[in-house]
Amino acid sequence: MLGALALLVPEAAGQSTTQVWLDYAANRNVEKNLGLTGEISFRELIAKGEWTELSLKGVSQYNPEGWLGLIGGLTLQQV
């Protein structure tokens, strides 16, 4: 519902943009209790080359016990 509202607001205000979004996400279980997730994203506004964004995200999740989980991540972003 929130995504639909976000798409309607710029149009209602008379503003329209063309954007290109490319995303690649991957998941891998390294061991029974260890998982890795990665994402590469590219965003570009096609209007006079106003902005381009490239981001790399990595997250690891470790569950040594059934009741305990540790999550750590890193994001590198160029705008």
Residue frames relative to the residue before (quaternion, step in Angstrom):
aa qw qx qy qz dx dy dz
M 1.0000 0.0000 0.0000 0.0000 0.00 0.00 0.00
L 0.6646 0.5021 -0.3090 0.4590 3.60 0.89 -0.89
G 0.6315 0.5346 -0.3267 0.4567 3.59 1.02 -0.78
A 0.6469 0.5119 -0.3170 0.4680 3.59 0.98 -0.79
L 0.6518 0.5087 -0.3173 0.4644 3.60 0.99 -0.76
A 0.6381 0.5320 -0.3241 0.4525 3.57 1.00 -0.80
L 0.6604 0.4966 -0.3079 0.4718 3.61 1.06 -0.66
L 0.6972 0.4904 -0.2792 0.4421 3.60 1.02 -0.71
V 0.5995 0.6119 -0.3651 0.3644 3.60 1.01 -0.71
P 0.6907 0.4534 -0.3257 0.4596 3.70 0.70 -0.86
E 0.6440 0.5229 -0.3304 0.4502 3.59 1.00 -0.76
A 0.6514 0.5173 -0.3124 0.4589 3.58 0.99 -0.82
A 0.6909 0.4622 -0.2742 0.4836 3.59 1.09 -0.64
G 0.5564 -0.6324 0.3833 0.3788 3.61 1.27 0.06
Q 0.5830 0.5540 -0.3785 0.4581 3.59 1.24 0.29
S 0.0002 0.7937 -0.6075 0.0322 3.55 -0.90 0.94
T 0.0337 -0.7974 0.6025 0.0004 3.60 -0.94 0.86
T 0.2673 -0.7067 0.6237 0.2002 3.52 -1.31 0.37
Q 0.0198 -0.8092 0.5853 -0.0474 3.55 -0.77 1.09
V 0.2147 -0.7327 0.6292 0.1453 3.54 -1.23 0.58
W 0.0143 -0.7825 0.6219 -0.0278 3.57 -0.79 1.06
L 0.0032 0.7740 -0.6326 0.0262 3.58 -0.82 1.03
D 0.0100 0.8025 -0.5940 0.0553 3.58 -0.75 1.08
Y 0.0227 -0.7538 0.6558 0.0354 3.54 -1.15 0.69
A 0.0142 -0.7982 0.6015 -0.0294 3.57 -0.76 1.06
A 0.0507 -0.7975 0.6012 0.0004 3.56 -1.03 0.82
N 0.1548 -0.7616 0.6257 0.0662 3.54 -1.17 0.77
R 0.0715 0.7921 -0.6051 0.0362 3.55 -1.07 0.69
N 0.2597 -0.7240 0.6177 0.1636 3.55 -0.99 0.88
V 0.2796 -0.7844 0.5361 0.1387 3.56 -0.44 1.24
E 0.7651 -0.0167 0.0448 0.6421 3.54 1.00 -0.94
K 0.7470 -0.3886 0.2751 0.4640 3.56 -1.28 0.02
N 0.8005 0.2871 -0.1247 0.5111 3.61 0.94 -0.89
L 0.7086 0.4285 -0.2475 0.5030 3.61 1.25 0.04
G 0.0200 0.8044 -0.5915 0.0511 3.55 -0.80 1.07
L 0.1836 -0.7694 0.6044 0.0952 3.56 -1.18 0.65
T 0.0648 -0.7696 0.6348 0.0242 3.54 -1.11 0.78
G 0.0135 -0.7978 0.6028 -0.0061 3.56 -1.00 0.82
E 0.0493 -0.7938 0.6060 0.0132 3.56 -1.15 0.63
I 0.1040 -0.7485 0.6524 0.0574 3.54 -1.07 0.85
S 0.0278 -0.8162 0.5762 -0.0343 3.58 -0.76 1.06
F 0.0661 -0.7596 0.6465 0.0260 3.54 -1.11 0.80
R 0.0072 -0.7932 0.6077 -0.0376 3.59 -0.81 1.03
E 0.0630 0.7970 -0.5985 0.0509 3.57 -0.91 0.86
L 0.2899 -0.7159 0.6139 0.1629 3.51 -1.08 0.88
I 0.2447 -0.7890 0.5512 0.1175 3.57 -0.59 1.16
A 0.5250 0.5580 -0.4771 0.4306 3.57 0.27 1.27
K 0.8173 -0.1985 0.0760 0.5356 3.56 -0.13 1.31
G 0.5346 -0.6519 0.4000 0.3595 3.61 1.15 0.50
E 0.1338 0.8561 -0.4925 0.0813 3.58 1.05 0.72
W 0.8107 -0.1238 0.0740 0.5675 3.62 0.86 -0.79
T 0.0721 -0.7383 0.6688 0.0498 3.49 -1.30 0.56
E 0.0803 -0.7999 0.5946 0.0120 3.54 -0.96 0.88
L 0.0439 -0.7661 0.6411 0.0128 3.56 -0.98 0.88
S 0.0527 0.8139 -0.5765 0.0506 3.57 -0.77 0.95
L 0.1570 -0.7501 0.6389 0.0669 3.53 -1.18 0.80
K 0.0227 -0.8071 0.5895 -0.0229 3.58 -0.77 1.02
G 0.0210 -0.7833 0.6212 -0.0012 3.52 -1.04 0.85
V 0.0184 -0.7926 0.6088 -0.0295 3.55 -0.92 0.94
S 0.0850 -0.7683 0.6310 0.0658 3.55 -1.05 0.77
Q 0.1234 -0.7802 0.6117 0.0435 3.52 -1.11 0.76
Y 0.0518 -0.7957 0.6028 -0.0270 3.54 -0.83 1.10
N 0.0668 -0.7955 0.6022 -0.0040 3.56 -0.82 1.07
P 0.1422 -0.8290 0.5353 0.0776 3.62 0.11 1.25
E 0.7730 0.1376 -0.0672 0.6156 3.59 1.15 -0.62
G 0.6482 -0.5336 0.3757 0.3923 3.59 -1.22 0.36
W 0.7360 0.4084 -0.2209 0.4926 3.58 1.09 -0.64
L 0.7320 0.3872 -0.2121 0.5190 3.63 1.25 -0.21
G 0.0490 0.7889 -0.6107 0.0483 3.56 -0.91 0.95
L 0.1532 -0.7785 0.6047 0.0695 3.57 -0.98 0.89
I 0.0557 -0.7957 0.6030 -0.0081 3.58 -0.86 0.99
G 0.0432 0.7825 -0.6196 0.0438 3.57 -0.95 0.90
G 0.0019 0.8241 -0.5659 0.0258 3.57 -1.05 0.69
L 0.1684 -0.7562 0.6249 0.0966 3.49 -1.37 0.30
T 0.0731 -0.7830 0.6171 0.0264 3.57 -0.98 0.88
L 0.0972 -0.7501 0.6525 0.0454 3.54 -0.98 0.95
Q 0.0170 0.8255 -0.5593 0.0735 3.56 -0.69 1.08
Q 0.0918 -0.7618 0.6402 0.0358 3.55 -1.01 0.91
V 0.0821 -0.8008 0.5932 0.0046 3.55 -0.71 1.12
